[in-house]
């Protein structure tokens, strides 16, 4: 397989690319920044959010090698950052449009990375693949993902584009500790607790579905193979672990993995753009892809801590 990955320098993109290479597939990456973890595959530095008109051999006049499928992961992905800077959410929509136009020009199928954010917070206990409703959009980030999904669906109907939309949920693990660039809760807490620093938990009762990155990558690869084999197409699928955990429990598990009792402070959940309860229904992923997550949160956090401390054998 020849796979083009946008957002290839991010956590999911890096793990996916290295897994595909290990299985003897060809990978080409596109990202606006260099990959700080590996140089094992070629990466074109390009801002996919720039207005473009040329999509014949690439986007905006860039030259891409021949490929069989595009995995579109590129996005500005921090919810609260996009609340503060909503123009970055609009950039997400432009990126998706540009990638879809490239796929249309080349006749390529696409895997689009959406988010559990599309469900919003009002429907907090309804999380199957048919219940997302734009009326409950919580943030500019979730609006950008809903817009991206809408573009994908419209291209399928208008142009015959074949797709899988994956809705991810709190993916964590290897290649996830560049907190200077994008602060995320698990690597941030690992860093602070390991140094004996206090951490603040926003929302005692906040429940999220944390997904170890290897499970996420396994699901994506099953989707790639199913889409290319024409066994699965034009479906929207939750890709997560399928179990909720509180931020308090997550913090305790990080402390156990480090052998340190965390110093914690509990504050009310941040309101703007916040989703306070989400547990994925992964029945469709099981049915269509044979997906079965293998790494519960306690084990995943042990691996994440080991990798962060340089002790994981890669």
TIVEX-571291 format. One record per residue (C-alpha): residue in three letters; x, y, z. Coordinates in Angstrom, 2 decimals. Each point is the difference from the previous one (the first is absolute). Layout:
N
<"ALA" <X Y Z>>
...
END
This chain:
314
<"UNK" <0.00 0.00 0.00>>
<"UNK" <1.08 3.57 -0.70>>
<"UNK" <-1.45 2.27 2.69>>
<"UNK" <0.10 3.79 0.15>>
<"UNK" <-0.38 1.33 3.55>>
<"UNK" <-0.79 3.64 0.69>>
<"UNK" <0.99 1.12 3.48>>
<"UNK" <2.74 -2.63 -0.16>>
<"UNK" <2.18 1.74 2.61>>
<"UNK" <-2.62 -0.28 2.73>>
<"UNK" <-0.48 -2.79 2.49>>
<"UNK" <-2.48 -2.14 -1.92>>
<"UNK" <1.68 0.72 -3.35>>
<"UNK" <3.43 -1.02 1.25>>
<"UNK" <-1.22 -3.22 1.61>>
<"UNK" <-2.08 -0.88 -3.06>>
<"UNK" <2.84 0.68 -2.43>>
<"UNK" <2.50 -2.10 1.93>>
<"UNK" <-2.49 -2.86 0.32>>
<"UNK" <-0.69 0.07 -3.76>>
<"UNK" <3.73 0.04 -0.75>>
<"UNK" <0.50 -2.99 2.32>>
<"UNK" <-2.57 -1.84 -2.12>>
<"UNK" <1.97 0.88 -3.16>>
<"UNK" <-2.41 2.60 -1.33>>
<"UNK" <1.02 3.35 -1.52>>
<"UNK" <-0.70 3.23 1.90>>
<"UNK" <0.16 3.64 -1.08>>
<"UNK" <-0.65 2.71 2.55>>
<"UNK" <-1.26 3.56 -0.28>>
<"UNK" <0.24 2.38 2.95>>
<"UNK" <0.79 3.65 0.71>>
<"UNK" <2.81 -1.01 2.38>>
<"UNK" <2.82 -2.51 0.03>>
<"UNK" <-0.51 -3.27 1.83>>
<"UNK" <1.93 0.29 3.27>>
<"UNK" <-0.12 -3.77 0.64>>
<"UNK" <1.18 -1.69 -3.19>>
<"UNK" <1.31 0.52 -3.53>>
<"UNK" <-1.00 -3.50 -1.11>>
<"UNK" <-2.35 1.25 -2.73>>
<"UNK" <-0.01 3.02 -2.34>>
<"UNK" <-1.99 3.02 1.16>>
<"UNK" <-0.98 2.98 -2.13>>
<"UNK" <-0.18 3.21 2.04>>
<"UNK" <-3.19 1.73 -1.09>>
<"UNK" <-2.75 2.11 1.54>>
<"UNK" <-3.13 -1.81 -1.13>>
<"UNK" <-2.22 2.84 1.22>>
<"UNK" <1.21 2.41 -2.71>>
<"UNK" <-2.54 0.83 -2.74>>
<"UNK" <0.76 -2.31 -2.95>>
<"UNK" <-1.19 -0.55 -3.55>>
<"UNK" <2.40 -2.61 -1.35>>
<"UNK" <-0.81 -3.57 1.10>>
<"UNK" <1.28 -2.05 -2.92>>
<"UNK" <3.20 -1.52 1.41>>
<"UNK" <-0.25 1.39 3.49>>
<"UNK" <-1.44 3.01 1.81>>
<"UNK" <0.91 3.54 -0.97>>
<"UNK" <2.53 -1.03 -2.64>>
<"UNK" <1.89 -2.38 2.31>>
<"UNK" <1.05 -3.35 -1.45>>
<"UNK" <-1.20 -3.14 1.77>>
<"UNK" <1.06 -3.54 -0.95>>
<"UNK" <-2.66 -2.46 -1.21>>
<"UNK" <-2.08 -1.39 2.85>>
<"UNK" <-2.94 -2.31 0.56>>
<"UNK" <-1.76 1.74 2.90>>
<"UNK" <0.20 3.17 2.09>>
<"UNK" <-0.20 0.02 3.80>>
<"UNK" <-0.91 3.58 0.90>>
<"UNK" <1.15 0.68 3.57>>
<"UNK" <1.20 3.61 -0.40>>
<"UNK" <-1.88 2.41 2.27>>
<"UNK" <0.35 2.60 2.71>>
<"UNK" <-1.15 -2.30 2.75>>
<"UNK" <0.00 1.70 3.41>>
<"UNK" <-3.57 0.89 0.99>>
<"UNK" <0.76 2.88 2.36>>
<"UNK" <2.63 1.48 -2.32>>
<"UNK" <-2.63 0.22 -2.73>>
<"UNK" <-2.46 1.61 2.40>>
<"UNK" <2.62 2.73 0.47>>
<"UNK" <0.97 0.07 -3.69>>
<"UNK" <-3.05 -1.07 -2.05>>
<"UNK" <1.67 0.85 -3.32>>
<"UNK" <1.99 -3.22 0.46>>
<"UNK" <-3.27 -1.95 -0.13>>
<"UNK" <-0.74 1.55 -3.38>>
<"UNK" <3.48 -1.12 -1.11>>
<"UNK" <-1.05 -3.58 0.83>>
<"UNK" <-2.92 0.29 -2.40>>
<"UNK" <2.23 1.38 -2.76>>
<"UNK" <2.50 -2.82 0.51>>
<"UNK" <-2.73 -2.60 -0.37>>
<"UNK" <-1.40 1.68 -3.10>>
<"UNK" <3.44 0.08 -1.62>>
<"UNK" <0.67 -3.66 0.80>>
<"UNK" <-3.42 -1.01 -1.33>>
<"UNK" <0.64 1.89 -3.23>>
<"UNK" <3.29 -1.86 -0.38>>
<"UNK" <-1.77 -3.31 0.57>>
<"UNK" <-2.66 0.97 -2.54>>
<"UNK" <2.63 0.91 -2.59>>
<"UNK" <1.88 -3.26 0.55>>
<"UNK" <-2.99 -2.28 0.58>>
<"UNK" <1.29 -1.02 3.43>>
<"UNK" <-1.87 -1.29 3.07>>
<"UNK" <0.47 1.87 3.27>>
<"UNK" <0.04 -0.72 3.71>>
<"UNK" <-1.04 3.11 1.88>>
<"UNK" <0.90 0.53 3.64>>
<"UNK" <-2.97 1.41 1.83>>
<"UNK" <-0.54 0.24 3.74>>
<"UNK" <-2.34 -0.94 2.82>>
<"UNK" <-0.42 3.79 0.32>>
<"UNK" <-2.65 -0.15 -2.74>>
<"UNK" <-2.44 -1.50 2.53>>
<"UNK" <0.13 3.08 2.18>>
<"UNK" <-0.86 -0.10 3.67>>
<"UNK" <-3.78 0.35 0.16>>
<"UNK" <-0.47 -3.51 -1.39>>
<"UNK" <2.58 -1.27 2.42>>
<"UNK" <-1.36 -3.52 0.30>>
<"UNK" <-0.77 -0.55 -3.70>>
<"UNK" <3.18 -0.88 -1.89>>
<"UNK" <-0.82 -2.32 -2.87>>
<"UNK" <1.00 0.95 -3.53>>
<"UNK" <-3.42 1.39 -0.94>>
<"UNK" <-0.60 2.52 2.78>>
<"UNK" <2.41 2.87 -0.73>>
<"UNK" <-2.00 3.19 -0.48>>
<"UNK" <1.48 3.33 -1.04>>
<"UNK" <-2.49 1.78 2.28>>
<"UNK" <1.99 -1.24 3.01>>
<"UNK" <3.39 1.20 -1.26>>
<"UNK" <2.06 1.02 3.04>>
<"UNK" <3.03 1.74 -1.53>>
<"UNK" <1.58 1.29 -3.22>>
<"UNK" <2.11 -3.16 -0.05>>
<"UNK" <-3.04 -2.28 0.07>>
<"UNK" <-1.61 2.21 -2.67>>
<"UNK" <3.06 -0.50 -2.19>>
<"UNK" <-0.27 -3.77 0.33>>
<"UNK" <-3.75 0.01 -0.71>>
<"UNK" <0.70 2.18 -3.06>>
<"UNK" <2.74 -2.38 -1.13>>
<"UNK" <-2.35 -2.97 0.30>>
<"UNK" <-2.66 1.87 -1.98>>
<"UNK" <2.48 0.68 -2.80>>
<"UNK" <1.01 -3.67 -0.06>>
<"UNK" <-3.63 -1.14 -0.24>>
<"UNK" <-0.75 2.52 -2.74>>
<"UNK" <3.00 -1.13 -2.06>>
<"UNK" <-1.17 -3.59 0.34>>
<"UNK" <-3.43 0.90 -1.35>>
<"UNK" <1.10 2.46 -2.67>>
<"UNK" <3.22 -1.59 -1.24>>
<"UNK" <-0.07 -3.63 1.10>>
<"UNK" <2.78 0.47 2.57>>
<"UNK" <0.52 -3.09 2.16>>
<"UNK" <0.71 0.75 3.64>>
<"UNK" <0.15 -1.09 3.60>>
<"UNK" <-0.50 2.62 2.70>>
<"UNK" <1.57 -0.96 3.32>>
<"UNK" <-1.07 1.85 3.12>>
<"UNK" <2.97 -0.19 2.37>>
<"UNK" <-0.09 0.48 3.75>>
<"UNK" <2.91 1.26 2.14>>
<"UNK" <2.80 -1.92 -1.69>>
<"UNK" <3.14 -0.19 2.14>>
<"UNK" <3.33 -1.81 0.18>>
<"UNK" <3.22 -0.08 -1.98>>
<"UNK" <1.12 3.25 -1.73>>
<"UNK" <-2.37 2.08 2.11>>
<"UNK" <2.24 1.99 2.34>>
<"UNK" <0.82 3.13 -2.02>>
<"UNK" <-1.98 2.06 2.51>>
<"UNK" <1.89 3.17 -0.85>>
<"UNK" <-1.77 -0.05 -3.39>>
<"UNK" <-3.42 -1.28 1.09>>
<"UNK" <-0.87 -0.54 3.65>>
<"UNK" <-2.00 -3.22 0.47>>
<"UNK" <-1.14 -1.37 3.31>>
<"UNK" <1.69 -3.43 0.19>>
<"UNK" <3.55 0.99 -1.06>>
<"UNK" <-0.34 3.19 2.06>>
<"UNK" <-0.98 -1.95 3.11>>
<"UNK" <2.74 -2.58 -0.56>>
<"UNK" <2.55 2.80 -0.23>>
<"UNK" <-1.19 1.88 3.06>>
<"UNK" <-0.64 -2.99 2.27>>
<"UNK" <3.37 -1.56 -0.89>>
<"UNK" <1.66 3.25 1.13>>
<"UNK" <-2.00 0.18 3.23>>
<"UNK" <-2.05 2.95 -1.20>>
<"UNK" <-3.72 0.43 0.82>>
<"UNK" <-2.67 -0.48 -2.67>>
<"UNK" <-3.43 1.56 -0.35>>
<"UNK" <-2.95 -2.15 -1.05>>
<"UNK" <-2.79 1.96 -1.64>>
<"UNK" <-3.17 -1.92 0.74>>
<"UNK" <-0.20 -2.67 2.72>>
<"UNK" <-2.82 -1.79 -1.82>>
<"UNK" <1.31 0.45 -3.55>>
<"UNK" <-0.03 -3.38 -1.79>>
<"UNK" <1.90 -0.61 -3.25>>
<"UNK" <0.86 -2.97 -2.18>>
<"UNK" <3.82 -0.18 -0.21>>
<"UNK" <1.40 -1.96 -2.96>>
<"UNK" <3.55 -1.35 -0.08>>
<"UNK" <1.67 0.92 -3.27>>
<"UNK" <0.75 -3.60 -1.05>>
<"UNK" <-3.72 -0.81 0.17>>
<"UNK" <-0.76 3.10 -2.06>>
<"UNK" <2.60 -0.93 -2.63>>
<"UNK" <-1.26 -3.59 -0.15>>
<"UNK" <-3.47 1.32 -0.76>>
<"UNK" <1.24 2.39 -2.67>>
<"UNK" <1.97 -2.74 -1.75>>
<"UNK" <-3.03 -2.28 0.04>>
<"UNK" <-1.92 2.88 -1.57>>
<"UNK" <2.66 0.56 -2.67>>
<"UNK" <0.00 -3.65 -0.98>>
<"UNK" <-3.78 -0.26 0.03>>
<"UNK" <-0.40 3.13 -2.11>>
<"UNK" <2.59 -1.04 -2.57>>
<"UNK" <-1.47 -3.50 -0.22>>
<"UNK" <-3.46 1.58 -0.47>>
<"UNK" <-1.31 -1.94 2.98>>
<"UNK" <-0.82 3.09 2.08>>
<"UNK" <-0.86 3.42 -1.41>>
<"UNK" <-1.99 3.13 0.75>>
<"UNK" <-0.37 -0.67 3.71>>
<"UNK" <0.48 2.14 3.09>>
<"UNK" <1.57 -1.95 2.85>>
<"UNK" <0.94 0.74 3.62>>
<"UNK" <3.59 -1.06 0.65>>
<"UNK" <0.70 -0.04 3.72>>
<"UNK" <0.46 -2.39 2.91>>
<"UNK" <-3.68 -0.05 0.93>>
<"UNK" <0.36 0.62 3.72>>
<"UNK" <-0.24 3.21 1.99>>
<"UNK" <2.44 1.15 2.67>>
<"UNK" <0.07 3.13 2.12>>
<"UNK" <2.89 2.42 -0.04>>
<"UNK" <0.45 -0.80 3.68>>
<"UNK" <0.44 -3.71 -0.79>>
<"UNK" <2.33 0.80 -2.89>>
<"UNK" <2.16 2.11 2.34>>
<"UNK" <0.12 -2.76 2.61>>
<"UNK" <1.09 -2.53 -2.64>>
<"UNK" <2.80 2.28 -1.19>>
<"UNK" <1.15 0.28 3.60>>
<"UNK" <-0.05 -3.80 0.37>>
<"UNK" <2.03 -0.43 -3.19>>
<"UNK" <2.56 2.50 1.28>>
<"UNK" <-0.02 -1.26 3.58>>
<"UNK" <-0.92 3.49 1.19>>
<"UNK" <-3.07 1.27 1.85>>
<"UNK" <-1.27 2.94 -2.09>>
<"UNK" <-0.60 3.39 1.57>>
<"UNK" <-3.40 0.90 -1.42>>
<"UNK" <-2.31 2.98 0.07>>
<"UNK" <-3.60 -0.30 -1.22>>
<"UNK" <-1.58 2.94 -1.84>>
<"UNK" <-3.33 0.29 -1.82>>
<"UNK" <0.04 -1.09 -3.64>>
<"UNK" <0.88 2.71 -2.48>>
<"UNK" <-3.22 1.02 -1.68>>
<"UNK" <0.77 1.43 -3.43>>
<"UNK" <0.06 -2.84 -2.51>>
<"UNK" <0.18 -2.68 2.67>>
<"UNK" <-1.35 -3.54 -0.36>>
<"UNK" <-0.42 -1.49 3.46>>
<"UNK" <-1.22 -3.53 -0.74>>
<"UNK" <0.79 -2.35 -2.88>>
<"UNK" <0.20 -3.77 -0.30>>
<"UNK" <0.13 -1.37 -3.55>>
<"UNK" <-2.27 -2.63 -1.46>>
<"UNK" <2.52 -2.07 -2.00>>
<"UNK" <-2.42 -2.70 -1.17>>
<"UNK" <0.24 1.11 -3.63>>
<"UNK" <3.81 -0.14 0.04>>
<"UNK" <-0.22 -3.54 1.33>>
<"UNK" <-2.61 -1.02 -2.56>>
<"UNK" <1.52 1.57 -3.13>>
<"UNK" <3.72 -0.13 0.74>>
<"UNK" <0.44 -2.77 2.55>>
<"UNK" <1.42 2.70 2.26>>
<"UNK" <0.66 -0.99 3.59>>
<"UNK" <1.98 2.40 2.21>>
<"UNK" <2.73 -1.73 1.97>>
<"UNK" <1.39 2.62 2.37>>
<"UNK" <-2.07 1.15 3.02>>
<"UNK" <0.86 3.32 1.60>>
<"UNK" <2.12 -1.41 2.85>>
<"UNK" <2.23 -1.93 -2.42>>
<"UNK" <0.08 2.82 -2.53>>
<"UNK" <1.13 2.49 2.61>>
<"UNK" <2.77 -2.37 1.12>>
<"UNK" <1.20 -0.08 -3.62>>
<"UNK" <-0.37 3.77 -0.40>>
<"UNK" <1.99 0.63 3.18>>
<"UNK" <2.71 -2.49 -1.04>>
<"UNK" <0.31 1.66 -3.41>>
<"UNK" <0.05 3.49 1.48>>
<"UNK" <2.81 -1.05 2.37>>
<"UNK" <1.92 -1.65 -2.86>>
<"UNK" <-0.49 -3.52 1.37>>
<"UNK" <-2.31 -1.49 -2.63>>
<"UNK" <1.69 -2.42 -2.36>>
<"UNK" <-0.92 1.20 -3.47>>
END
